[in-house]
Amino acid sequence: MTLPNKICLAALALSTLASAASARDPFEPPAAARRDAGGPAVAPEMPSVHQLVRIDGRRYVVDGHHRYGVGDRFGGARIECIVDGGVVVRDQGALRLLPMFGGIYKRPSAAPAAPPAPLCPKSPGDPR
């Protein structure tokens, strides 16, 4: 066997070993984290809201490269309305506010004795 053949054979062997070592998907959790602990099934987390946009007077939620409007499904729940500080979704029959900024809520400075405002304000032309 000549020297160039030995070099090619060694390079082939090393590349095979390297590809076998990196065959695991880097986005998959380690095997220890994937094992079923025998606990109850946990519902997936709702996505967090990072960006709201307004296009032609309509509000949208932007998640990655996707735009979601009222009535669309967002993280397994249906969007009921989009407000200044987040998104109101209907998840398993209950309304839930997904805030854009966790722990920060928009409130009036002087709270008069009035009933609480609904999560989704009525918009003009809305039959509700």
N, CA, C and O atoms as a DFTB+ gen file, in Angstrom:
512 C
 N C O
     1  1       0.849      -1.170       0.000
     2  2       0.000       0.000       0.000
     3  2       0.895       1.233       0.000
     4  3       1.845       1.323       0.778
     5  1       0.588       2.167      -0.865
     6  2       1.416       3.368      -0.989
     7  2       1.014       4.388       0.055
     8  3      -0.037       4.277       0.686
     9  1       1.855       5.368       0.223
    10  2       1.618       6.412       1.226
    11  2       0.329       7.217       0.953
    12  3      -0.429       7.456       1.893
    13  1       0.050       7.647      -0.297
    14  2      -1.218       8.361      -0.535
    15  2      -2.439       7.515      -0.211
    16  3      -3.437       8.037       0.285
    17  1      -2.375       6.202      -0.487
    18  2      -3.504       5.325      -0.154
    19  2      -3.699       5.220       1.354
    20  3      -4.832       5.203       1.835
    21  1      -2.591       5.148       2.106
    22  2      -2.681       5.082       3.559
    23  2      -3.285       6.364       4.121
    24  3      -4.086       6.312       5.055
    25  1      -2.910       7.513       3.563
    26  2      -3.453       8.802       4.031
    27  2      -4.953       8.871       3.750
    28  3      -5.728       9.302       4.604
    29  1      -5.361       8.448       2.560
    30  2      -6.792       8.445       2.223
    31  2      -7.579       7.502       3.131
    32  3      -8.675       7.834       3.583
    33  1      -7.014       6.333       3.391
    34  2      -7.685       5.369       4.261
    35  2      -7.814       5.912       5.682
    36  3      -8.856       5.738       6.313
    37  1      -6.771       6.566       6.195
    38  2      -6.817       7.155       7.533
    39  2      -7.826       8.291       7.587
    40  3      -8.550       8.419       8.574
    41  1      -7.892       9.120       6.549
    42  2      -8.860      10.218       6.515
    43  2     -10.286       9.681       6.479
    44  3     -11.177      10.224       7.132
    45  1     -10.497       8.617       5.717
    46  2     -11.823       8.007       5.651
    47  2     -12.236       7.433       7.000
    48  3     -13.385       7.585       7.416
    49  1     -11.308       6.778       7.681
    50  2     -11.605       6.207       8.991
    51  2     -11.925       7.301      10.005
    52  3     -12.852       7.156      10.802
    53  1     -11.166       8.392       9.982
    54  2     -11.416       9.493      10.922
    55  2     -12.747      10.183      10.634
    56  3     -13.462      10.554      11.565
    57  1     -13.088      10.359       9.364
    58  2     -14.358      11.014       9.039
    59  2     -15.540      10.144       9.442
    60  3     -16.574      10.665       9.860
    61  1     -15.401       8.814       9.324
    62  2     -16.455       7.899       9.749
    63  2     -16.656       7.970      11.253
    64  3     -17.793       7.979      11.726
    65  1     -15.567       8.021      12.010
    66  2     -15.668       8.139      13.466
    67  2     -16.287       9.469      13.868
    68  3     -17.097       9.520      14.793
    69  1     -15.917      10.542      13.186
    70  2     -16.451      11.862      13.521
    71  2     -17.935      11.941      13.219
    72  3     -18.687      12.532      13.994
    73  1     -18.381      11.355      12.100
    74  2     -19.805      11.420      11.767
    75  2     -20.629      10.551      12.712
    76  3     -21.769      10.897      13.024
    77  1     -20.081       9.441      13.168
    78  2     -20.805       8.592      14.115
    79  2     -20.946       9.286      15.461
    80  3     -21.962       9.123      16.137
    81  1     -19.937      10.059      15.857
    82  2     -20.001      10.758      17.143
    83  2     -20.985      11.917      17.094
    84  3     -21.586      12.251      18.115
    85  1     -21.166      12.536      15.938
    86  2     -22.063      13.687      15.844
    87  2     -23.403      13.313      15.229
    88  3     -24.110      14.196      14.743
    89  1     -23.777      12.042      15.231
    90  2     -25.031      11.607      14.634
    91  2     -26.241      12.043      15.460
    92  3     -27.355      12.075      14.937
    93  1     -26.051      12.378      16.729
    94  2     -27.154      12.818      17.579
    95  2     -27.595      14.215      17.167
    96  3     -26.762      15.086      16.913
    97  1     -28.890      14.425      17.102
    98  2     -29.441      15.736      16.766
    99  2     -29.120      16.710      17.891
   100  3     -29.486      16.446      19.037
   101  1     -28.451      17.824      17.613
   102  2     -28.073      18.741      18.683
   103  2     -29.260      19.446      19.324
   104  3     -29.125      20.017      20.406
   105  1     -30.430      19.417      18.670
   106  2     -31.602      20.086      19.227
   107  2     -32.455      19.167      20.091
   108  3     -33.400      19.623      20.734
   109  1     -32.136      17.893      20.112
   110  2     -32.834      16.932      20.959
   111  2     -32.252      16.971      22.364
   112  3     -31.042      17.132      22.522
   113  1     -33.095      16.824      23.394
   114  2     -32.554      16.778      24.754
   115  2     -31.763      15.492      24.973
   116  3     -31.961      14.517      24.249
   117  1     -30.878      15.477      25.953
   118  2     -30.115      14.253      26.237
   119  2     -31.053      13.105      26.607
   120  3     -32.197      13.326      27.003
   121  1     -30.555      11.889      26.471
   122  2     -31.380      10.709      26.725
   123  2     -31.912      10.698      28.151
   124  3     -33.040      10.260      28.377
   125  1     -31.129      11.167      29.119
   126  2     -31.586      11.186      30.510
   127  2     -32.788      12.093      30.687
   128  3     -33.659      11.804      31.506
   129  1     -32.856      13.184      29.937
   130  2     -33.982      14.111      30.057
   131  2     -35.215      13.594      29.337
   132  3     -36.330      14.004      29.661
   133  1     -35.041      12.699      28.363
   134  2     -36.168      12.173      27.598
   135  2     -36.862      11.016      28.283
   136  3     -37.994      10.684      27.929
   137  1     -36.216      10.394      29.252
   138  2     -36.826       9.248      29.926
   139  2     -38.109       9.657      30.623
   140  3     -38.177      10.723      31.236
   141  1     -39.108       8.826      30.532
   142  2     -40.373       9.094      31.202
   143  2     -40.194       8.865      32.691
   144  3     -39.820       7.772      33.116
   145  1     -40.458       9.888      33.479
   146  2     -40.302       9.790      34.920
   147  2     -41.517       9.126      35.574
   148  3     -41.546       8.950      36.792
   149  1     -42.511       8.762      34.777
   150  2     -43.689       8.119      35.325
   151  2     -44.686       9.113      35.898
   152  3     -45.681       8.710      36.502
   153  1     -44.439      10.391      35.719
   154  2     -45.339      11.416      36.230
   155  2     -46.479      11.668      35.261
   156  3     -46.526      11.075      34.183
   157  1     -47.398      12.546      35.642
   158  2     -48.526      12.845      34.759
   159  2     -48.067      13.631      33.541
   160  3     -47.047      14.319      33.570
   161  1     -48.835      13.516      32.483
   162  2     -48.521      14.260      31.265
   163  2     -48.735      15.749      31.534
   164  3     -49.736      16.140      32.135
   165  1     -47.805      16.562      31.094
   166  2     -47.864      17.997      31.319
   167  2     -48.250      18.673      30.018
   168  3     -47.702      18.352      28.963
   169  1     -49.191      19.610      30.083
   170  2     -49.601      20.350      28.894
   171  2     -48.451      21.231      28.425
   172  3     -47.698      21.747      29.251
   173  1     -48.303      21.413      27.113
   174  2     -47.218      22.248      26.623
   175  2     -47.410      23.702      27.044
   176  3     -48.536      24.185      27.166
   177  1     -46.314      24.374      27.260
   178  2     -46.356      25.778      27.665
   179  2     -46.885      26.639      26.526
   180  3     -46.674      26.331      25.353
   181  1     -47.564      27.702      26.877
   182  2     -48.013      28.665      25.873
   183  2     -46.803      29.477      25.432
   184  3     -45.931      29.777      26.248
   185  1     -46.738      29.835      24.160
   186  2     -45.609      30.647      23.714
   187  2     -45.685      32.035      24.325
   188  3     -46.764      32.518      24.668
   189  1     -44.549      32.661      24.456
   190  2     -44.548      34.012      24.995
   191  2     -44.682      35.004      23.847
   192  3     -44.301      34.723      22.711
   193  1     -45.226      36.159      24.168
   194  2     -45.458      37.205      23.178
   195  2     -44.268      38.156      23.202
   196  3     -43.928      38.707      24.249
   197  1     -43.638      38.347      22.051
   198  2     -42.480      39.224      21.972
   199  2     -42.724      40.436      21.078
   200  3     -42.098      41.478      21.269
   201  1     -43.625      40.313      20.106
   202  2     -43.805      41.411      19.163
   203  2     -45.260      41.508      18.732
   204  3     -45.881      40.509      18.367
   205  1     -45.794      42.721      18.780
   206  2     -47.129      43.024      18.280
   207  2     -46.979      44.045      17.161
   208  3     -46.184      44.978      17.276
   209  1     -47.736      43.877      16.078
   210  2     -47.692      44.825      14.976
   211  2     -49.115      45.215      14.602
   212  3     -50.073      44.501      14.900
   213  1     -49.231      46.359      13.945
   214  2     -50.519      46.825      13.445
   215  2     -50.357      47.053      11.948
   216  3     -49.505      47.827      11.513
   217  1     -51.196      46.361      11.162
   218  2     -51.161      46.473       9.712
   219  2     -52.567      46.805       9.233
   220  3     -53.507      46.045       9.469
   221  1     -52.706      47.932       8.565
   222  2     -54.010      48.403       8.063
   223  2     -55.062      48.445       9.165
   224  3     -56.218      48.089       8.940
   225  1     -54.659      48.879      10.353
   226  2     -55.583      49.018      11.468
   227  2     -55.865      47.746      12.238
   228  3     -56.571      47.796      13.245
   229  1     -55.344      46.608      11.808
   230  2     -55.553      45.339      12.521
   231  2     -54.287      44.966      13.272
   232  3     -53.178      45.186      12.787
   233  1     -54.458      44.402      14.455
   234  2     -53.318      43.992      15.273
   235  2     -52.986      42.530      15.008
   236  3     -53.857      41.696      14.764
   237  1     -51.678      42.257      15.067
   238  2     -51.185      40.898      14.866
   239  2     -50.102      40.601      15.883
   240  3     -49.440      41.506      16.391
   241  1     -49.930      39.317      16.172
   242  2     -48.829      38.825      16.998
   243  2     -47.825      38.211      16.027
   244  3     -48.200      37.443      15.140
   245  1     -46.559      38.549      16.197
   246  2     -45.515      37.960      15.361
   247  2     -44.722      36.997      16.235
   248  3     -44.183      37.378      17.274
   249  1     -44.662      35.743      15.793
   250  2     -43.904      34.709      16.510
   251  2     -42.990      34.049      15.491
   252  3     -43.446      33.296      14.631
   253  1     -41.712      34.332      15.591
   254  2     -40.765      33.820      14.603
   255  2     -41.029      34.477      13.261
   256  3     -40.943      35.698      13.128
   257  1     -41.351      33.664      12.275
   258  2     -41.643      34.176      10.935
   259  2     -43.133      34.103      10.619
   260  3     -43.522      34.204       9.456
   261  1     -43.967      33.928      11.638
   262  2     -45.401      33.773      11.417
   263  2     -46.158      34.937      12.040
   264  3     -45.759      35.469      13.076
   265  1     -47.252      35.325      11.401
   266  2     -48.106      36.409      11.884
   267  2     -49.471      35.807      12.208
   268  3     -50.053      35.095      11.391
   269  1     -49.976      36.099      13.406
   270  2     -51.242      35.552      13.869
   271  2     -52.196      36.700      14.193
   272  3     -51.805      37.681      14.826
   273  1     -53.450      36.572      13.754
   274  2     -54.471      37.567      14.030
   275  2     -55.566      36.989      14.899
   276  3     -55.492      35.834      15.319
   277  1     -56.586      37.794      15.169
   278  2     -57.720      37.352      15.975
   279  2     -58.394      36.177      15.273
   280  3     -58.677      36.237      14.077
   281  1     -58.647      35.117      16.022
   282  2     -59.270      33.916      15.484
   283  2     -58.279      32.830      15.110
   284  3     -58.666      31.671      14.961
   285  1     -56.998      33.181      14.953
   286  2     -55.976      32.182      14.621
   287  2     -55.601      31.383      15.860
   288  3     -55.846      31.810      16.988
   289  1     -55.005      30.219      15.636
   290  2     -54.517      29.399      16.747
   291  2     -53.087      29.792      17.047
   292  3     -52.252      29.874      16.146
   293  1     -52.805      30.037      18.329
   294  2     -51.481      30.480      18.779
   295  2     -51.091      29.608      19.960
   296  3     -51.627      29.771      21.056
   297  1     -50.172      28.694      19.751
   298  2     -49.732      27.810      20.830
   299  2     -50.812      26.896      21.339
   300  3     -50.832      26.587      22.531
   301  1     -51.713      26.449      20.488
   302  2     -52.753      25.527      20.905
   303  2     -54.006      26.204      21.427
   304  3     -54.965      25.517      21.780
   305  1     -54.031      27.528      21.490
   306  2     -55.210      28.262      21.959
   307  2     -55.643      29.238      20.865
   308  3     -54.839      29.615      20.013
   309  1     -56.903      29.642      20.890
   310  2     -57.425      30.576      19.886
   311  2     -57.297      32.012      20.392
   312  3     -57.639      32.307      21.538
   313  1     -56.802      32.899      19.533
   314  2     -56.644      34.311      19.896
   315  2     -58.015      34.966      19.903
   316  3     -58.716      34.962      18.891
   317  1     -58.397      35.527      21.040
   318  2     -59.670      36.229      21.174
   319  2     -59.516      37.709      20.830
   320  3     -60.333      38.270      20.100
   321  1     -58.475      38.332      21.354
   322  2     -58.196      39.727      21.010
   323  2     -56.734      40.041      21.327
   324  3     -56.070      39.331      22.082
   325  1     -56.263      41.124      20.725
   326  2     -54.887      41.567      20.931
   327  2     -54.972      42.962      21.530
   328  3     -55.527      43.874      20.917
   329  1     -54.421      43.128      22.727
   330  2     -54.463      44.406      23.439
   331  2     -53.055      44.991      23.501
   332  3     -52.094      44.361      23.058
   333  1     -52.940      46.204      24.054
   334  2     -51.641      46.886      24.084
   335  2     -50.542      46.067      24.749
   336  3     -49.417      46.034      24.252
   337  1     -50.842      45.415      25.846
   338  2     -49.803      44.739      26.603
   339  2     -49.669      43.260      26.361
   340  3     -48.863      42.606      27.023
   341  1     -50.437      42.696      25.423
   342  2     -50.334      41.266      25.204
   343  2     -51.457      40.720      24.355
   344  3     -52.076      41.437      23.569
   345  1     -51.707      39.438      24.529
   346  2     -52.696      38.727      23.725
   347  2     -53.626      37.967      24.662
   348  3     -53.176      37.323      25.609
   349  1     -54.923      38.047      24.393
   350  2     -55.911      37.284      25.161
   351  2     -56.277      36.071      24.324
   352  3     -56.730      36.198      23.187
   353  1     -56.072      34.877      24.907
   354  2     -56.375      33.630      24.205
   355  2     -57.418      32.845      24.986
   356  3     -57.558      32.999      26.199
   357  1     -58.145      32.003      24.266
   358  2     -59.093      31.085      24.907
   359  2     -58.433      29.721      24.914
   360  3     -58.253      29.092      23.872
   361  1     -58.075      29.275      26.116
   362  2     -57.379      28.006      26.290
   363  2     -58.250      27.089      27.126
   364  3     -58.482      27.364      28.303
   365  1     -58.733      26.014      26.546
   366  2     -59.602      25.044      27.202
   367  2     -60.825      25.715      27.817
   368  3     -61.225      25.389      28.934
   369  1     -61.413      26.647      27.083
   370  2     -62.637      27.306      27.506
   371  2     -62.454      28.515      28.398
   372  3     -63.424      29.228      28.653
   373  1     -61.251      28.777      28.882
   374  2     -61.014      29.914      29.775
   375  2     -60.185      30.971      29.059
   376  3     -59.289      30.650      28.278
   377  1     -60.496      32.246      29.336
   378  2     -59.698      33.337      28.780
   379  2     -58.415      33.484      29.577
   380  3     -58.414      33.388      30.804
   381  1     -57.336      33.716      28.869
   382  2     -56.028      33.837      29.516
   383  2     -55.247      34.949      28.823
   384  3     -55.186      34.997      27.595
   385  1     -54.655      35.835      29.607
   386  2     -53.845      36.925      29.061
   387  2     -52.392      36.485      28.999
   388  3     -51.814      36.085      30.010
   389  1     -51.803      36.561      27.811
   390  2     -50.376      36.303      27.637
   391  2     -49.701      37.663      27.550
   392  3     -49.718      38.290      26.491
   393  1     -49.103      38.131      28.646
   394  2     -48.533      39.482      28.638
   395  2     -47.274      39.549      27.796
   396  3     -46.518      38.582      27.697
   397  1     -47.062      40.709      27.191
   398  2     -45.853      40.915      26.417
   399  2     -44.663      41.125      27.340
   400  3     -43.552      40.679      27.054
   401  1     -44.906      41.796      28.427
   402  2     -43.875      42.058      29.427
   403  2     -44.372      41.476      30.736
   404  3     -45.301      42.016      31.336
   405  1     -43.776      40.392      31.188
   406  2     -44.216      39.731      32.406
   407  2     -44.118      40.628      33.625
   408  3     -43.079      41.244      33.864
   409  1     -45.191      40.706      34.397
   410  2     -45.186      41.476      35.633
   411  2     -45.479      42.949      35.447
   412  3     -45.526      43.680      36.436
   413  1     -45.676      43.418      34.230
   414  2     -45.963      44.835      33.981
   415  2     -47.370      44.908      33.407
   416  3     -47.666      44.305      32.376
   417  1     -48.233      45.654      34.089
   418  2     -49.611      45.772      33.657
   419  2     -49.987      47.240      33.551
   420  3     -49.557      48.060      34.362
   421  1     -50.787      47.564      32.557
   422  2     -51.244      48.935      32.334
   423  2     -52.504      49.162      33.167
   424  3     -53.523      48.502      32.965
   425  1     -52.418      50.113      34.114
   426  2     -53.548      50.428      34.986
   427  2     -53.690      51.939      35.084
   428  3     -52.704      52.661      34.941
   429  1     -54.901      52.427      35.326
   430  2     -55.063      53.870      35.532
   431  2     -54.416      54.288      36.847
   432  3     -54.331      53.490      37.780
   433  1     -53.957      55.543      36.926
   434  2     -53.271      56.010      38.132
   435  2     -54.226      56.108      39.312
   436  3     -53.859      55.727      40.423
   437  1     -55.434      56.603      39.105
   438  2     -56.433      56.674      40.174
   439  2     -57.533      55.675      39.836
   440  3     -58.237      55.824      38.838
   441  1     -57.670      54.657      40.679
   442  2     -58.650      53.616      40.391
   443  2     -60.008      54.003      40.971
   444  3     -60.199      53.910      42.184
   445  1     -60.966      54.441      40.129
   446  2     -62.306      54.744      40.634
   447  2     -63.046      53.447      40.957
   448  3     -62.700      52.379      40.453
   449  1     -64.059      53.557      41.796
   450  2     -64.851      52.386      42.174
   451  2     -65.759      52.033      41.006
   452  3     -66.889      52.514      40.924
   453  1     -65.269      51.199      40.111
   454  2     -66.029      50.784      38.934
   455  2     -65.787      49.299      38.713
   456  3     -64.791      48.749      39.185
   457  1     -66.686      48.661      38.006
   458  2     -66.463      47.231      37.736
   459  2     -65.215      47.054      36.862
   460  3     -64.867      47.940      36.081
   461  1     -64.557      45.921      36.998
   462  2     -63.347      45.704      36.197
   463  2     -63.664      45.660      34.709
   464  3     -64.716      45.169      34.299
   465  1     -62.754      46.172      33.920
   466  2     -62.930      46.190      32.474
   467  2     -62.751      44.778      31.922
   468  3     -61.966      44.000      32.465
   469  1     -63.464      44.440      30.857
   470  2     -63.300      43.104      30.273
   471  2     -61.912      42.971      29.654
   472  3     -61.275      43.964      29.304
   473  1     -61.457      41.728      29.524
   474  2     -60.147      41.489      28.911
   475  2     -60.110      41.949      27.468
   476  3     -59.118      42.530      27.028
   477  1     -61.177      41.699      26.725
   478  2     -61.245      42.093      25.314
   479  2     -62.222      43.244      25.170
   480  3     -63.429      43.044      25.305
   481  1     -61.723      44.459      24.895
   482  2     -62.654      45.586      24.714
   483  2     -63.457      45.402      23.433
   484  3     -62.968      44.830      22.460
   485  1     -64.693      45.892      23.442
   486  2     -65.559      45.776      22.276
   487  2     -65.091      46.763      21.224
   488  3     -64.903      47.947      21.503
   489  1     -64.904      46.263      20.010
   490  2     -64.469      47.133      18.930
   491  2     -65.672      47.531      18.084
   492  3     -66.681      46.826      18.074
   493  1     -65.572      48.671      17.364
   494  2     -66.714      49.093      16.538
   495  2     -67.044      48.040      15.481
   496  3     -66.148      47.489      14.842
   497  1     -68.308      47.771      15.307
   498  2     -68.737      46.787      14.337
   499  2     -68.688      45.364      14.849
   500  3     -68.978      44.432      14.100
   501  1     -68.330      45.174      16.103
   502  2     -68.260      43.838      16.695
   503  2     -69.640      43.469      17.202
   504  3     -70.197      44.218      18.005
   505  1     -70.226      42.349      16.778
   506  2     -71.584      41.997      17.190
   507  2     -71.702      41.517      18.616
   508  3     -72.821      41.260      19.060
   509  1     -70.611      41.378      19.372
   510  2     -70.697      40.865      20.750
   511  2     -71.520      41.732      21.616
   512  3     -71.690      41.440      22.800
